[in-house]
Amino acid sequence: MSTHLQLDVNGHRIVVDVHGEGAALLLVHGLGGTSNFWAPVVAALAPTMRVIVPDLPCAGRSALDPTVSFTSLARDLLALLDALGIESAHVAGHSMGSIVCQHLAVLAPTRVRDLALLGPLAELPDAARSALEARAAAARQDGMAPIADVVCERGLSAETKSTRPVTVGFVREMMLGQNPEGYALHCLALAAGQRADPARVTCPVLLVSGEEDTTAPSASVAALAASLPHATIEMIAHCGHWTAVEKPAEVQAALQRFYQIATSA
């Protein structure tokens, strides 16, 4: 069973897809993504879970929020859970969404059962902040096509680019479908955003990253794990930053193992 909803959340429209029944699982996409990033995970988990997949404000089908930030996104997700009558949920995030999910876990710890973070980040490195500001300006001036080409070249593994043209096309199409202004606003939020206090993320955390991920390289993933009270790492070979669509079977298996442990604890 699937439903597609448009909800007024904190003064702006959020579009959300809800699949299946059971324990709630909230999936949060990253910069340049939409709810479609999670399609392989939805297919695997919806038979046993209630999977909630929004397009974040400024992305996909949802409305722009000119004041978007990590804090506003975390509050929007909390309001979304309220609107759906969900007391607590498993929460997963990709890339920028992984940071937002950490803020959500700090904002409302009793509402977050656990975190699964793909291509996980604590915050943007200082050296990359000016590059994201420049990317925001480029999106506004030139649109999404040049950015989509760069993301596909740098963000996907060598194996994905050489043997999975459909995956490359999917990521490119997802990027091309973004509103350039919304994408720019997300870039600026990411450039300005600060990390959540890792000591206050007290729930179990799974970190999943690709061995060829240059956005969330293994050293930074290990540092993030070390800063969190209850974190484990799963690395996926021949995978870049777009984990769920590059290696769907491996990501599905990692999440299913994680949720089996969580529900049996």
N, C-alpha and C positions, 0 to 999 in steps of 0.2 A: 504494500500500500504506500503510495506516494501522494503528497500534497504540495502545492506551490502557493506560498502566501506572500502578500505585500503588507507589511506592518509599519505603523507609525511609531518609531522608536526615538525618544529624545528629540523630537521635532523634525525628523527626516525619515524618508521612506527606506526601509530595508526589505529586500526580496530574499526569501529563504525557502529552501526545499527541505521537506521532512519525509524521511523514508523509513518504513518498518515500524516495529513495536518492540518494547523491552526497555532495558536500561538506556538512559539518554547519553548520546555521544555527540558533542559539539565539535565540528571541524572548521578550522579557521585558515583560509588561504593566505598567501603572502603577496608581496609586491609584484604586480603584473599578472597575478592569478585571479581566478574566480572560483566559485563553487565547483566548477567542472574539473579543477585540478584533482579533486578527491574522488572522481568517478570510480576508479578501480577499488578504492577502499569501501565506498558505499555498496558496491556490488557484492563485496565479500561479507560485510558486517550487517547490512540491513536485515538479513533473515533472522538475526537474533537480538538486534539493538534498534533503538529509535535514533536514527542518524539525522542530525540537524546541520544543514549546510547553507550558511548565508553567503551572499555577496556582501562584503564589507562596504560601508559607506565609501563613496568615491570609486568603487570598482563594479564591473559587470553591470547588472540591472538595477543596482541600488543608486539612490540619489547622492549628489555631491554634498559634502559637509566642509565648508571653507575653513572651519576651525579644527579639522581632524588632527588627532594626536594619539599617542599610545594610551593616554589616560581616557580620552573620549571613546576610543574603540573598546577598551575594556569595559567602560560603563555601558556602552551600547550592547555589548554581548551579555552583560548582566541583565539589562532591561529586556533583552530578547528572551532569556531564560524565564524571566518573570512573566512576559507576555504569553509564553507557551505553557505556563504553569509547572515549570520544572524546578524542583527543589535543589537537586544536585546533579552533576553530569560528569562523565569522563570528558576530557577536553584534549583536543589535538590541534597543533598549529604548524604551519610551514613557513620557514624563513622569517620575514617580518611578522607573520602571524604567530611565530613561536615566541617572539618578544611580547606581543600583545597578550598571549595566553599566560605568560609569567606575571604580567601586571594584573590580570584577572585573578590569578591564584593568590596574589597578595591583597588585592582589593576585597575579595570575598572567599576566604579560605574554606569556609564550610560548604560552599557551593561547588567546589572543584574536587572531584574524587581523586583524580590523578591527571598527569600531563604526559602526552606523547608528542615530542617535538622533532619535526623533520627538518633537515638542513638548519639546525638550531643556532640561534644567535643570542648573546646576552645583550648586546647593543652594537651599533655600527662602530668600527674602529675610527679613531679620530682622523686618520689619513684619508678615509673614504667619504667623510661627510661633505667636503667641498665637491667631490665628484658627483654625489647625489644631487646637490644643489644645481650643478651644471646640467645634469640629466633632466631635472625638472624644467629648466629653461629650454632645453632642446625639445622636450615633448611639446611645450607650448608653441615653439616656433616652427618645428618641422614635422610634428605629428609622431605617430608611433612606429612607422615602418623602419626607419634607421635603428631605433632602439631595439625593436624586435629582432632584427638581424644580428645585432651584437649580443643580445641575450642568448640566442640560440647557439652562436659560435662559442661563447665563453662559458655558458651555464650548463651545457650538456656534455656528457662523457664522449670520449672518442668512439666507443662502441655504439652509443646511441646515434651519433651523427653518421656513422658509416653503415649501420645495419638496420636502423629503425626510422626510415623517412617519415612514416606516419606520425611518430612521436614528435619529431622535429616540426612537422607541419602543424600538429596540434598546439604545441607551445607557441609557435609563431602566430597562429590564428587567435589564440587566447590573448596574446599581447596586442595584436592589431585591433581586436575588438574593444580595447580599453578607451574610455574617454580621455583624451590627452590631458585635460585639466585635472581630472580625478587622479590620473597617474602622477602628475606633477605634485599634487597635494600629498599623496602618499610618499613620494620621494622626499619632500620637505619635512614631513612628519618623521620619517626614518632618519634623516640627517640631523634633526634637532632632538630626537628622543634619547632618553636615558634609560639605563637598565633598571629592572625591578630589583629590589633587595633580595639576593638569592637566599639569605638565611631565613627569610619569611615564606619561602616556597617549601612548605613542610610536607606536601603530599608526595607519593611516589612519582618519579619522573623517568621516562624512557627517552633517550636521545638517539635518533636514527639519522645517519649521514652517509653520503656517498664517498668512496675513497678518492674520487676525482673532483670533489666539491671544492672549488676555489673560493666560494663565498663563505662557507662554513668549514674551513679546513680542519683536519683531524686534531691539530694542536689546540685550536680554539674550542673545539667540542670537548676535548679532555679538560681544558681549563674550566669550562662551564660546568661540567660534571663534578669537578672537584669543589666548586663553590656551592653546589646544591646539597642539602642534607641527605637526600635519598634518590640518587640518580644512577642509572646504568646506561651503557652505550652499546649500540649495534651498528657496525660499519658494513656497508654494502659495496662489494667489488664492482668495478666497471660501471659506476654510477656517478653522475654529477650532482647538481643542486636540485634538479626537478625530480626528486626521489619517487614519488607516488606514481608518476607516469613513465619514468625510465625503467623502474624495477618494481612493477606492481605486485608480482607474486611474493617477492622478498619483503616488501613493506606490509602486505597483508599478513604474512606469517609472523612478522615481528609484532604487529599490533595484536593479533589473536593470542599469541603467547603471553603478551603483557596483560591483556584483559582476562585471560584465564587465571593468571596468578592473582590479579586484583580481586576478582570475584570469589576466589576460593580462600582468600586471606581472612 
